Amino acid sequence: MKQTLLKIGKAALVLLEALGLGGAVAFAIQWITLGDAQAALDWCLGALPPFCLTAAFYGGGALLLGLLAGRLWVGALASSAVGVTLALVSYFKLAINGTPLEAEDFGMIGQLDQVMGVAGDLKVPGRGWAAVGMLVLVVVFLFLVGKRLTLGSGRTRFVLATAVASLGLGLVIGPGGPALGRTFSVNTQDRIMSAISYRDYGLTVGLWRDMCLLAGQEPEGYGPEYMQQVVERLDELLGASGTDKPTGEQPNVIFILSESFYDMTRLPGLTLSGDPAENFHRLSGEGISGRFYSSYLGYGTGYIEQSIFTGLTGKDLKPGTNISFRDEGDYSLLDSVATSFQSAGYETEMLHAYNNSLYNRTVTYPKLGFEHLLFSQQMQELDLNIQGSPYAGGYYLSDHVFTQALLNRLDAANEEGKKAFLFGISMENHQPFDPEKFGYECQLEVSSDQLSEENLAITRVMLEGLTRADQALGELTDALREREEPTVVVFFGDHRPNLFMTDGGTVYSHLGLCESNDCSRWSIEQVADLYSTDYLIWANDAALLKQPAGTKQDTGLTALGPAVLDAANMPRNRYWAMQERLSKALLVNTDLYCVTGKGVPYWNESDAALSDEDRELMNLRSAIIYDTYYGQRYATAAMNRNIGS
């Protein structure tokens, strides 16, 4: 009896050691995340249920590995390394683009070296080393205690490890997950922005929640008859909005994603010696322009591209899904914007002023209907008569060379008797915004009472990048005026740059546009403002425009794709007719926010001022998305056909 009680006591002590280690890891993660030991302690005490769940995760992992290795300190070392690594990766990602680590980012892990290559110089913060030091002391303590408190024989450890693993699989990633979440006060049903989820639940539980708990909801009554009813109801609501034939002249289309472009003159507190968007402002009077509401701030270019061409956002997919790294077949299930041009006989090409390493473009773009992909090296091999360095003193291919490549490919297609649909992704204004970028030269001067000289030097680099992007736009449109072939230019900034200042704040917080870098604490108006850039639709023949020259009309992530199809008089199948109709209701709709067609922002579509028909269409669309990507695809073929067919 005494021996049995002694064994039980030892087992309890080992379990307490593991949970204590888990608590230390949970505290260390918050220390790195929040930047202050007192703030981390306050969070642990104030959010006790998710703190305990985090401790159980890391403690359980340490116990499992400890049982397998025969030494608890070995498991503690591995568990600590995982926790610190996650926290530091999230810290670095926040430093790069102002957003924490998200489940979808694990899809980019194979391209980590490329991501770091464009991120600039990153260093582990002092608090990171302090947290590591604390965990080292805990592991050393377990090592010393482990000499007296063993984990038993090999057979006993194997049985216990099997039990721990089975319990973990059942509760962490199995059917017991939702119940476990509810037990520790974790919302396992609603989509929540990562920054808010991590604020409430911590990094680890927030990631677990996204990857293991939330899932796509199957529509009630789902089956072939149900989906047939969905298609029939769509036809009733959409009427004749889908077309199988062109409704006018079909022009060339040059669709440009200008890296981090936005109208800098909208920033308060800056005095500029000239207009960095001079051409954009002039051309806005000749075309259609306004704000572009994006889904990201400071990063996410490849995700934005996917959303525009497919009509999908991360909100449509299961949490943790990386929209650029799905199954290859998913990208051709529903016609993309480019597919319409390809089917109409256009030459469809994508040109990116960087290499082919990021966002899986070499896999996804051919599936989306692009026949040719040209990256920086291939563009430089074109007959462009480049004078001087193609990088023009910067880190990436200059927008001037990028523009010359677009014109070269346009002429090549037209000379073959084909229309061209060119999608270009610029790179010159990409981060990092080091003061030495562009050789400390800037065509315009900037001053501000709210920025130090060091911060002005950083801001000046952004100003030069925006100025060069605008000049390239003017160069492109001037050249198109001389060409007889009708051509439409759709130009937009993918997101604003998350321009960090020397103290860790951003140019936006320094100029009073927001209080901090934490967007979970911003007002909805601040989110809508800082998540918006600018766009332009221009044509070398004003008759090609769908609205009078000078029209101001906002657009967004879910509205720009249909606008491109409309600008080129492309036929719209059932899917894109649905997307076009919904784009009049919501310009953007993400986990963070949405903006109605009238330009009014809301935190979510549930609160937005939408009509009953709008909401019915959204529900029908959700059924289509589920059926296509998670169901039996009863209606997928019908969505690629015209209304009524």
Buried (B, 14 or more C-beta within 10 A) or exposed (E): EEEEEEEEEBBEEBEEBBBBBBBBBBBBBBBBBBBEBEEBBEBBEEBEBBBBBBBBBBBBBBBBBBBBBBBBBBBBBBBBBBBBEBBBBBBBBBBBBBBBBBBBBBBBEEBEEBBEEBBBEBEBBEBBEBBBEBBEEBBEBBBEBBEEBEBBEEEEBEEBBEEBBEBBEEBBEEEBBBEBBEEBBBBBEEBBBBBBBBBBBBBBBBBBBBBBBBEBEEBEEBEEEBBEBBBEBBBEBBEEBBBEEEEEEBBBBBBBBBBBBBBBBEBEBBEBEEBBBBBBBBBBEBBBBBBBBBBBBBBBBBBBBBBBBBBBBBBBBBBBBBBBBBEEEBBBBBBBBBBBBBBBEBBBBBBBBBBBBBBBBEEBBBBBBBBBBBBBEBBBEBEBEBEEEBBBBBBBBBBBBBBBBBBBBBBBBBEEEBBBBBBBBBBBBBBBBEBEBBEEEBEBEBBBEEBEEEBBBBBBBBBBBBBBBBBBBBBBBEBBEEBEBBBBBBBBBBBBBBBBBEEEBBBBBBBEBBEEBBBBEBEBEBBBBBBBBBBBBBBBBEEBBBEEBEBEBBBBBBBBBBBBBBBBBBBBBBBBBBBBBBBEBBBBBBBBBBBBBEBEBBBBBEEBEBEEEBBBBBEBBBBBBBBBBBBEEBBBEBBBBBBEE
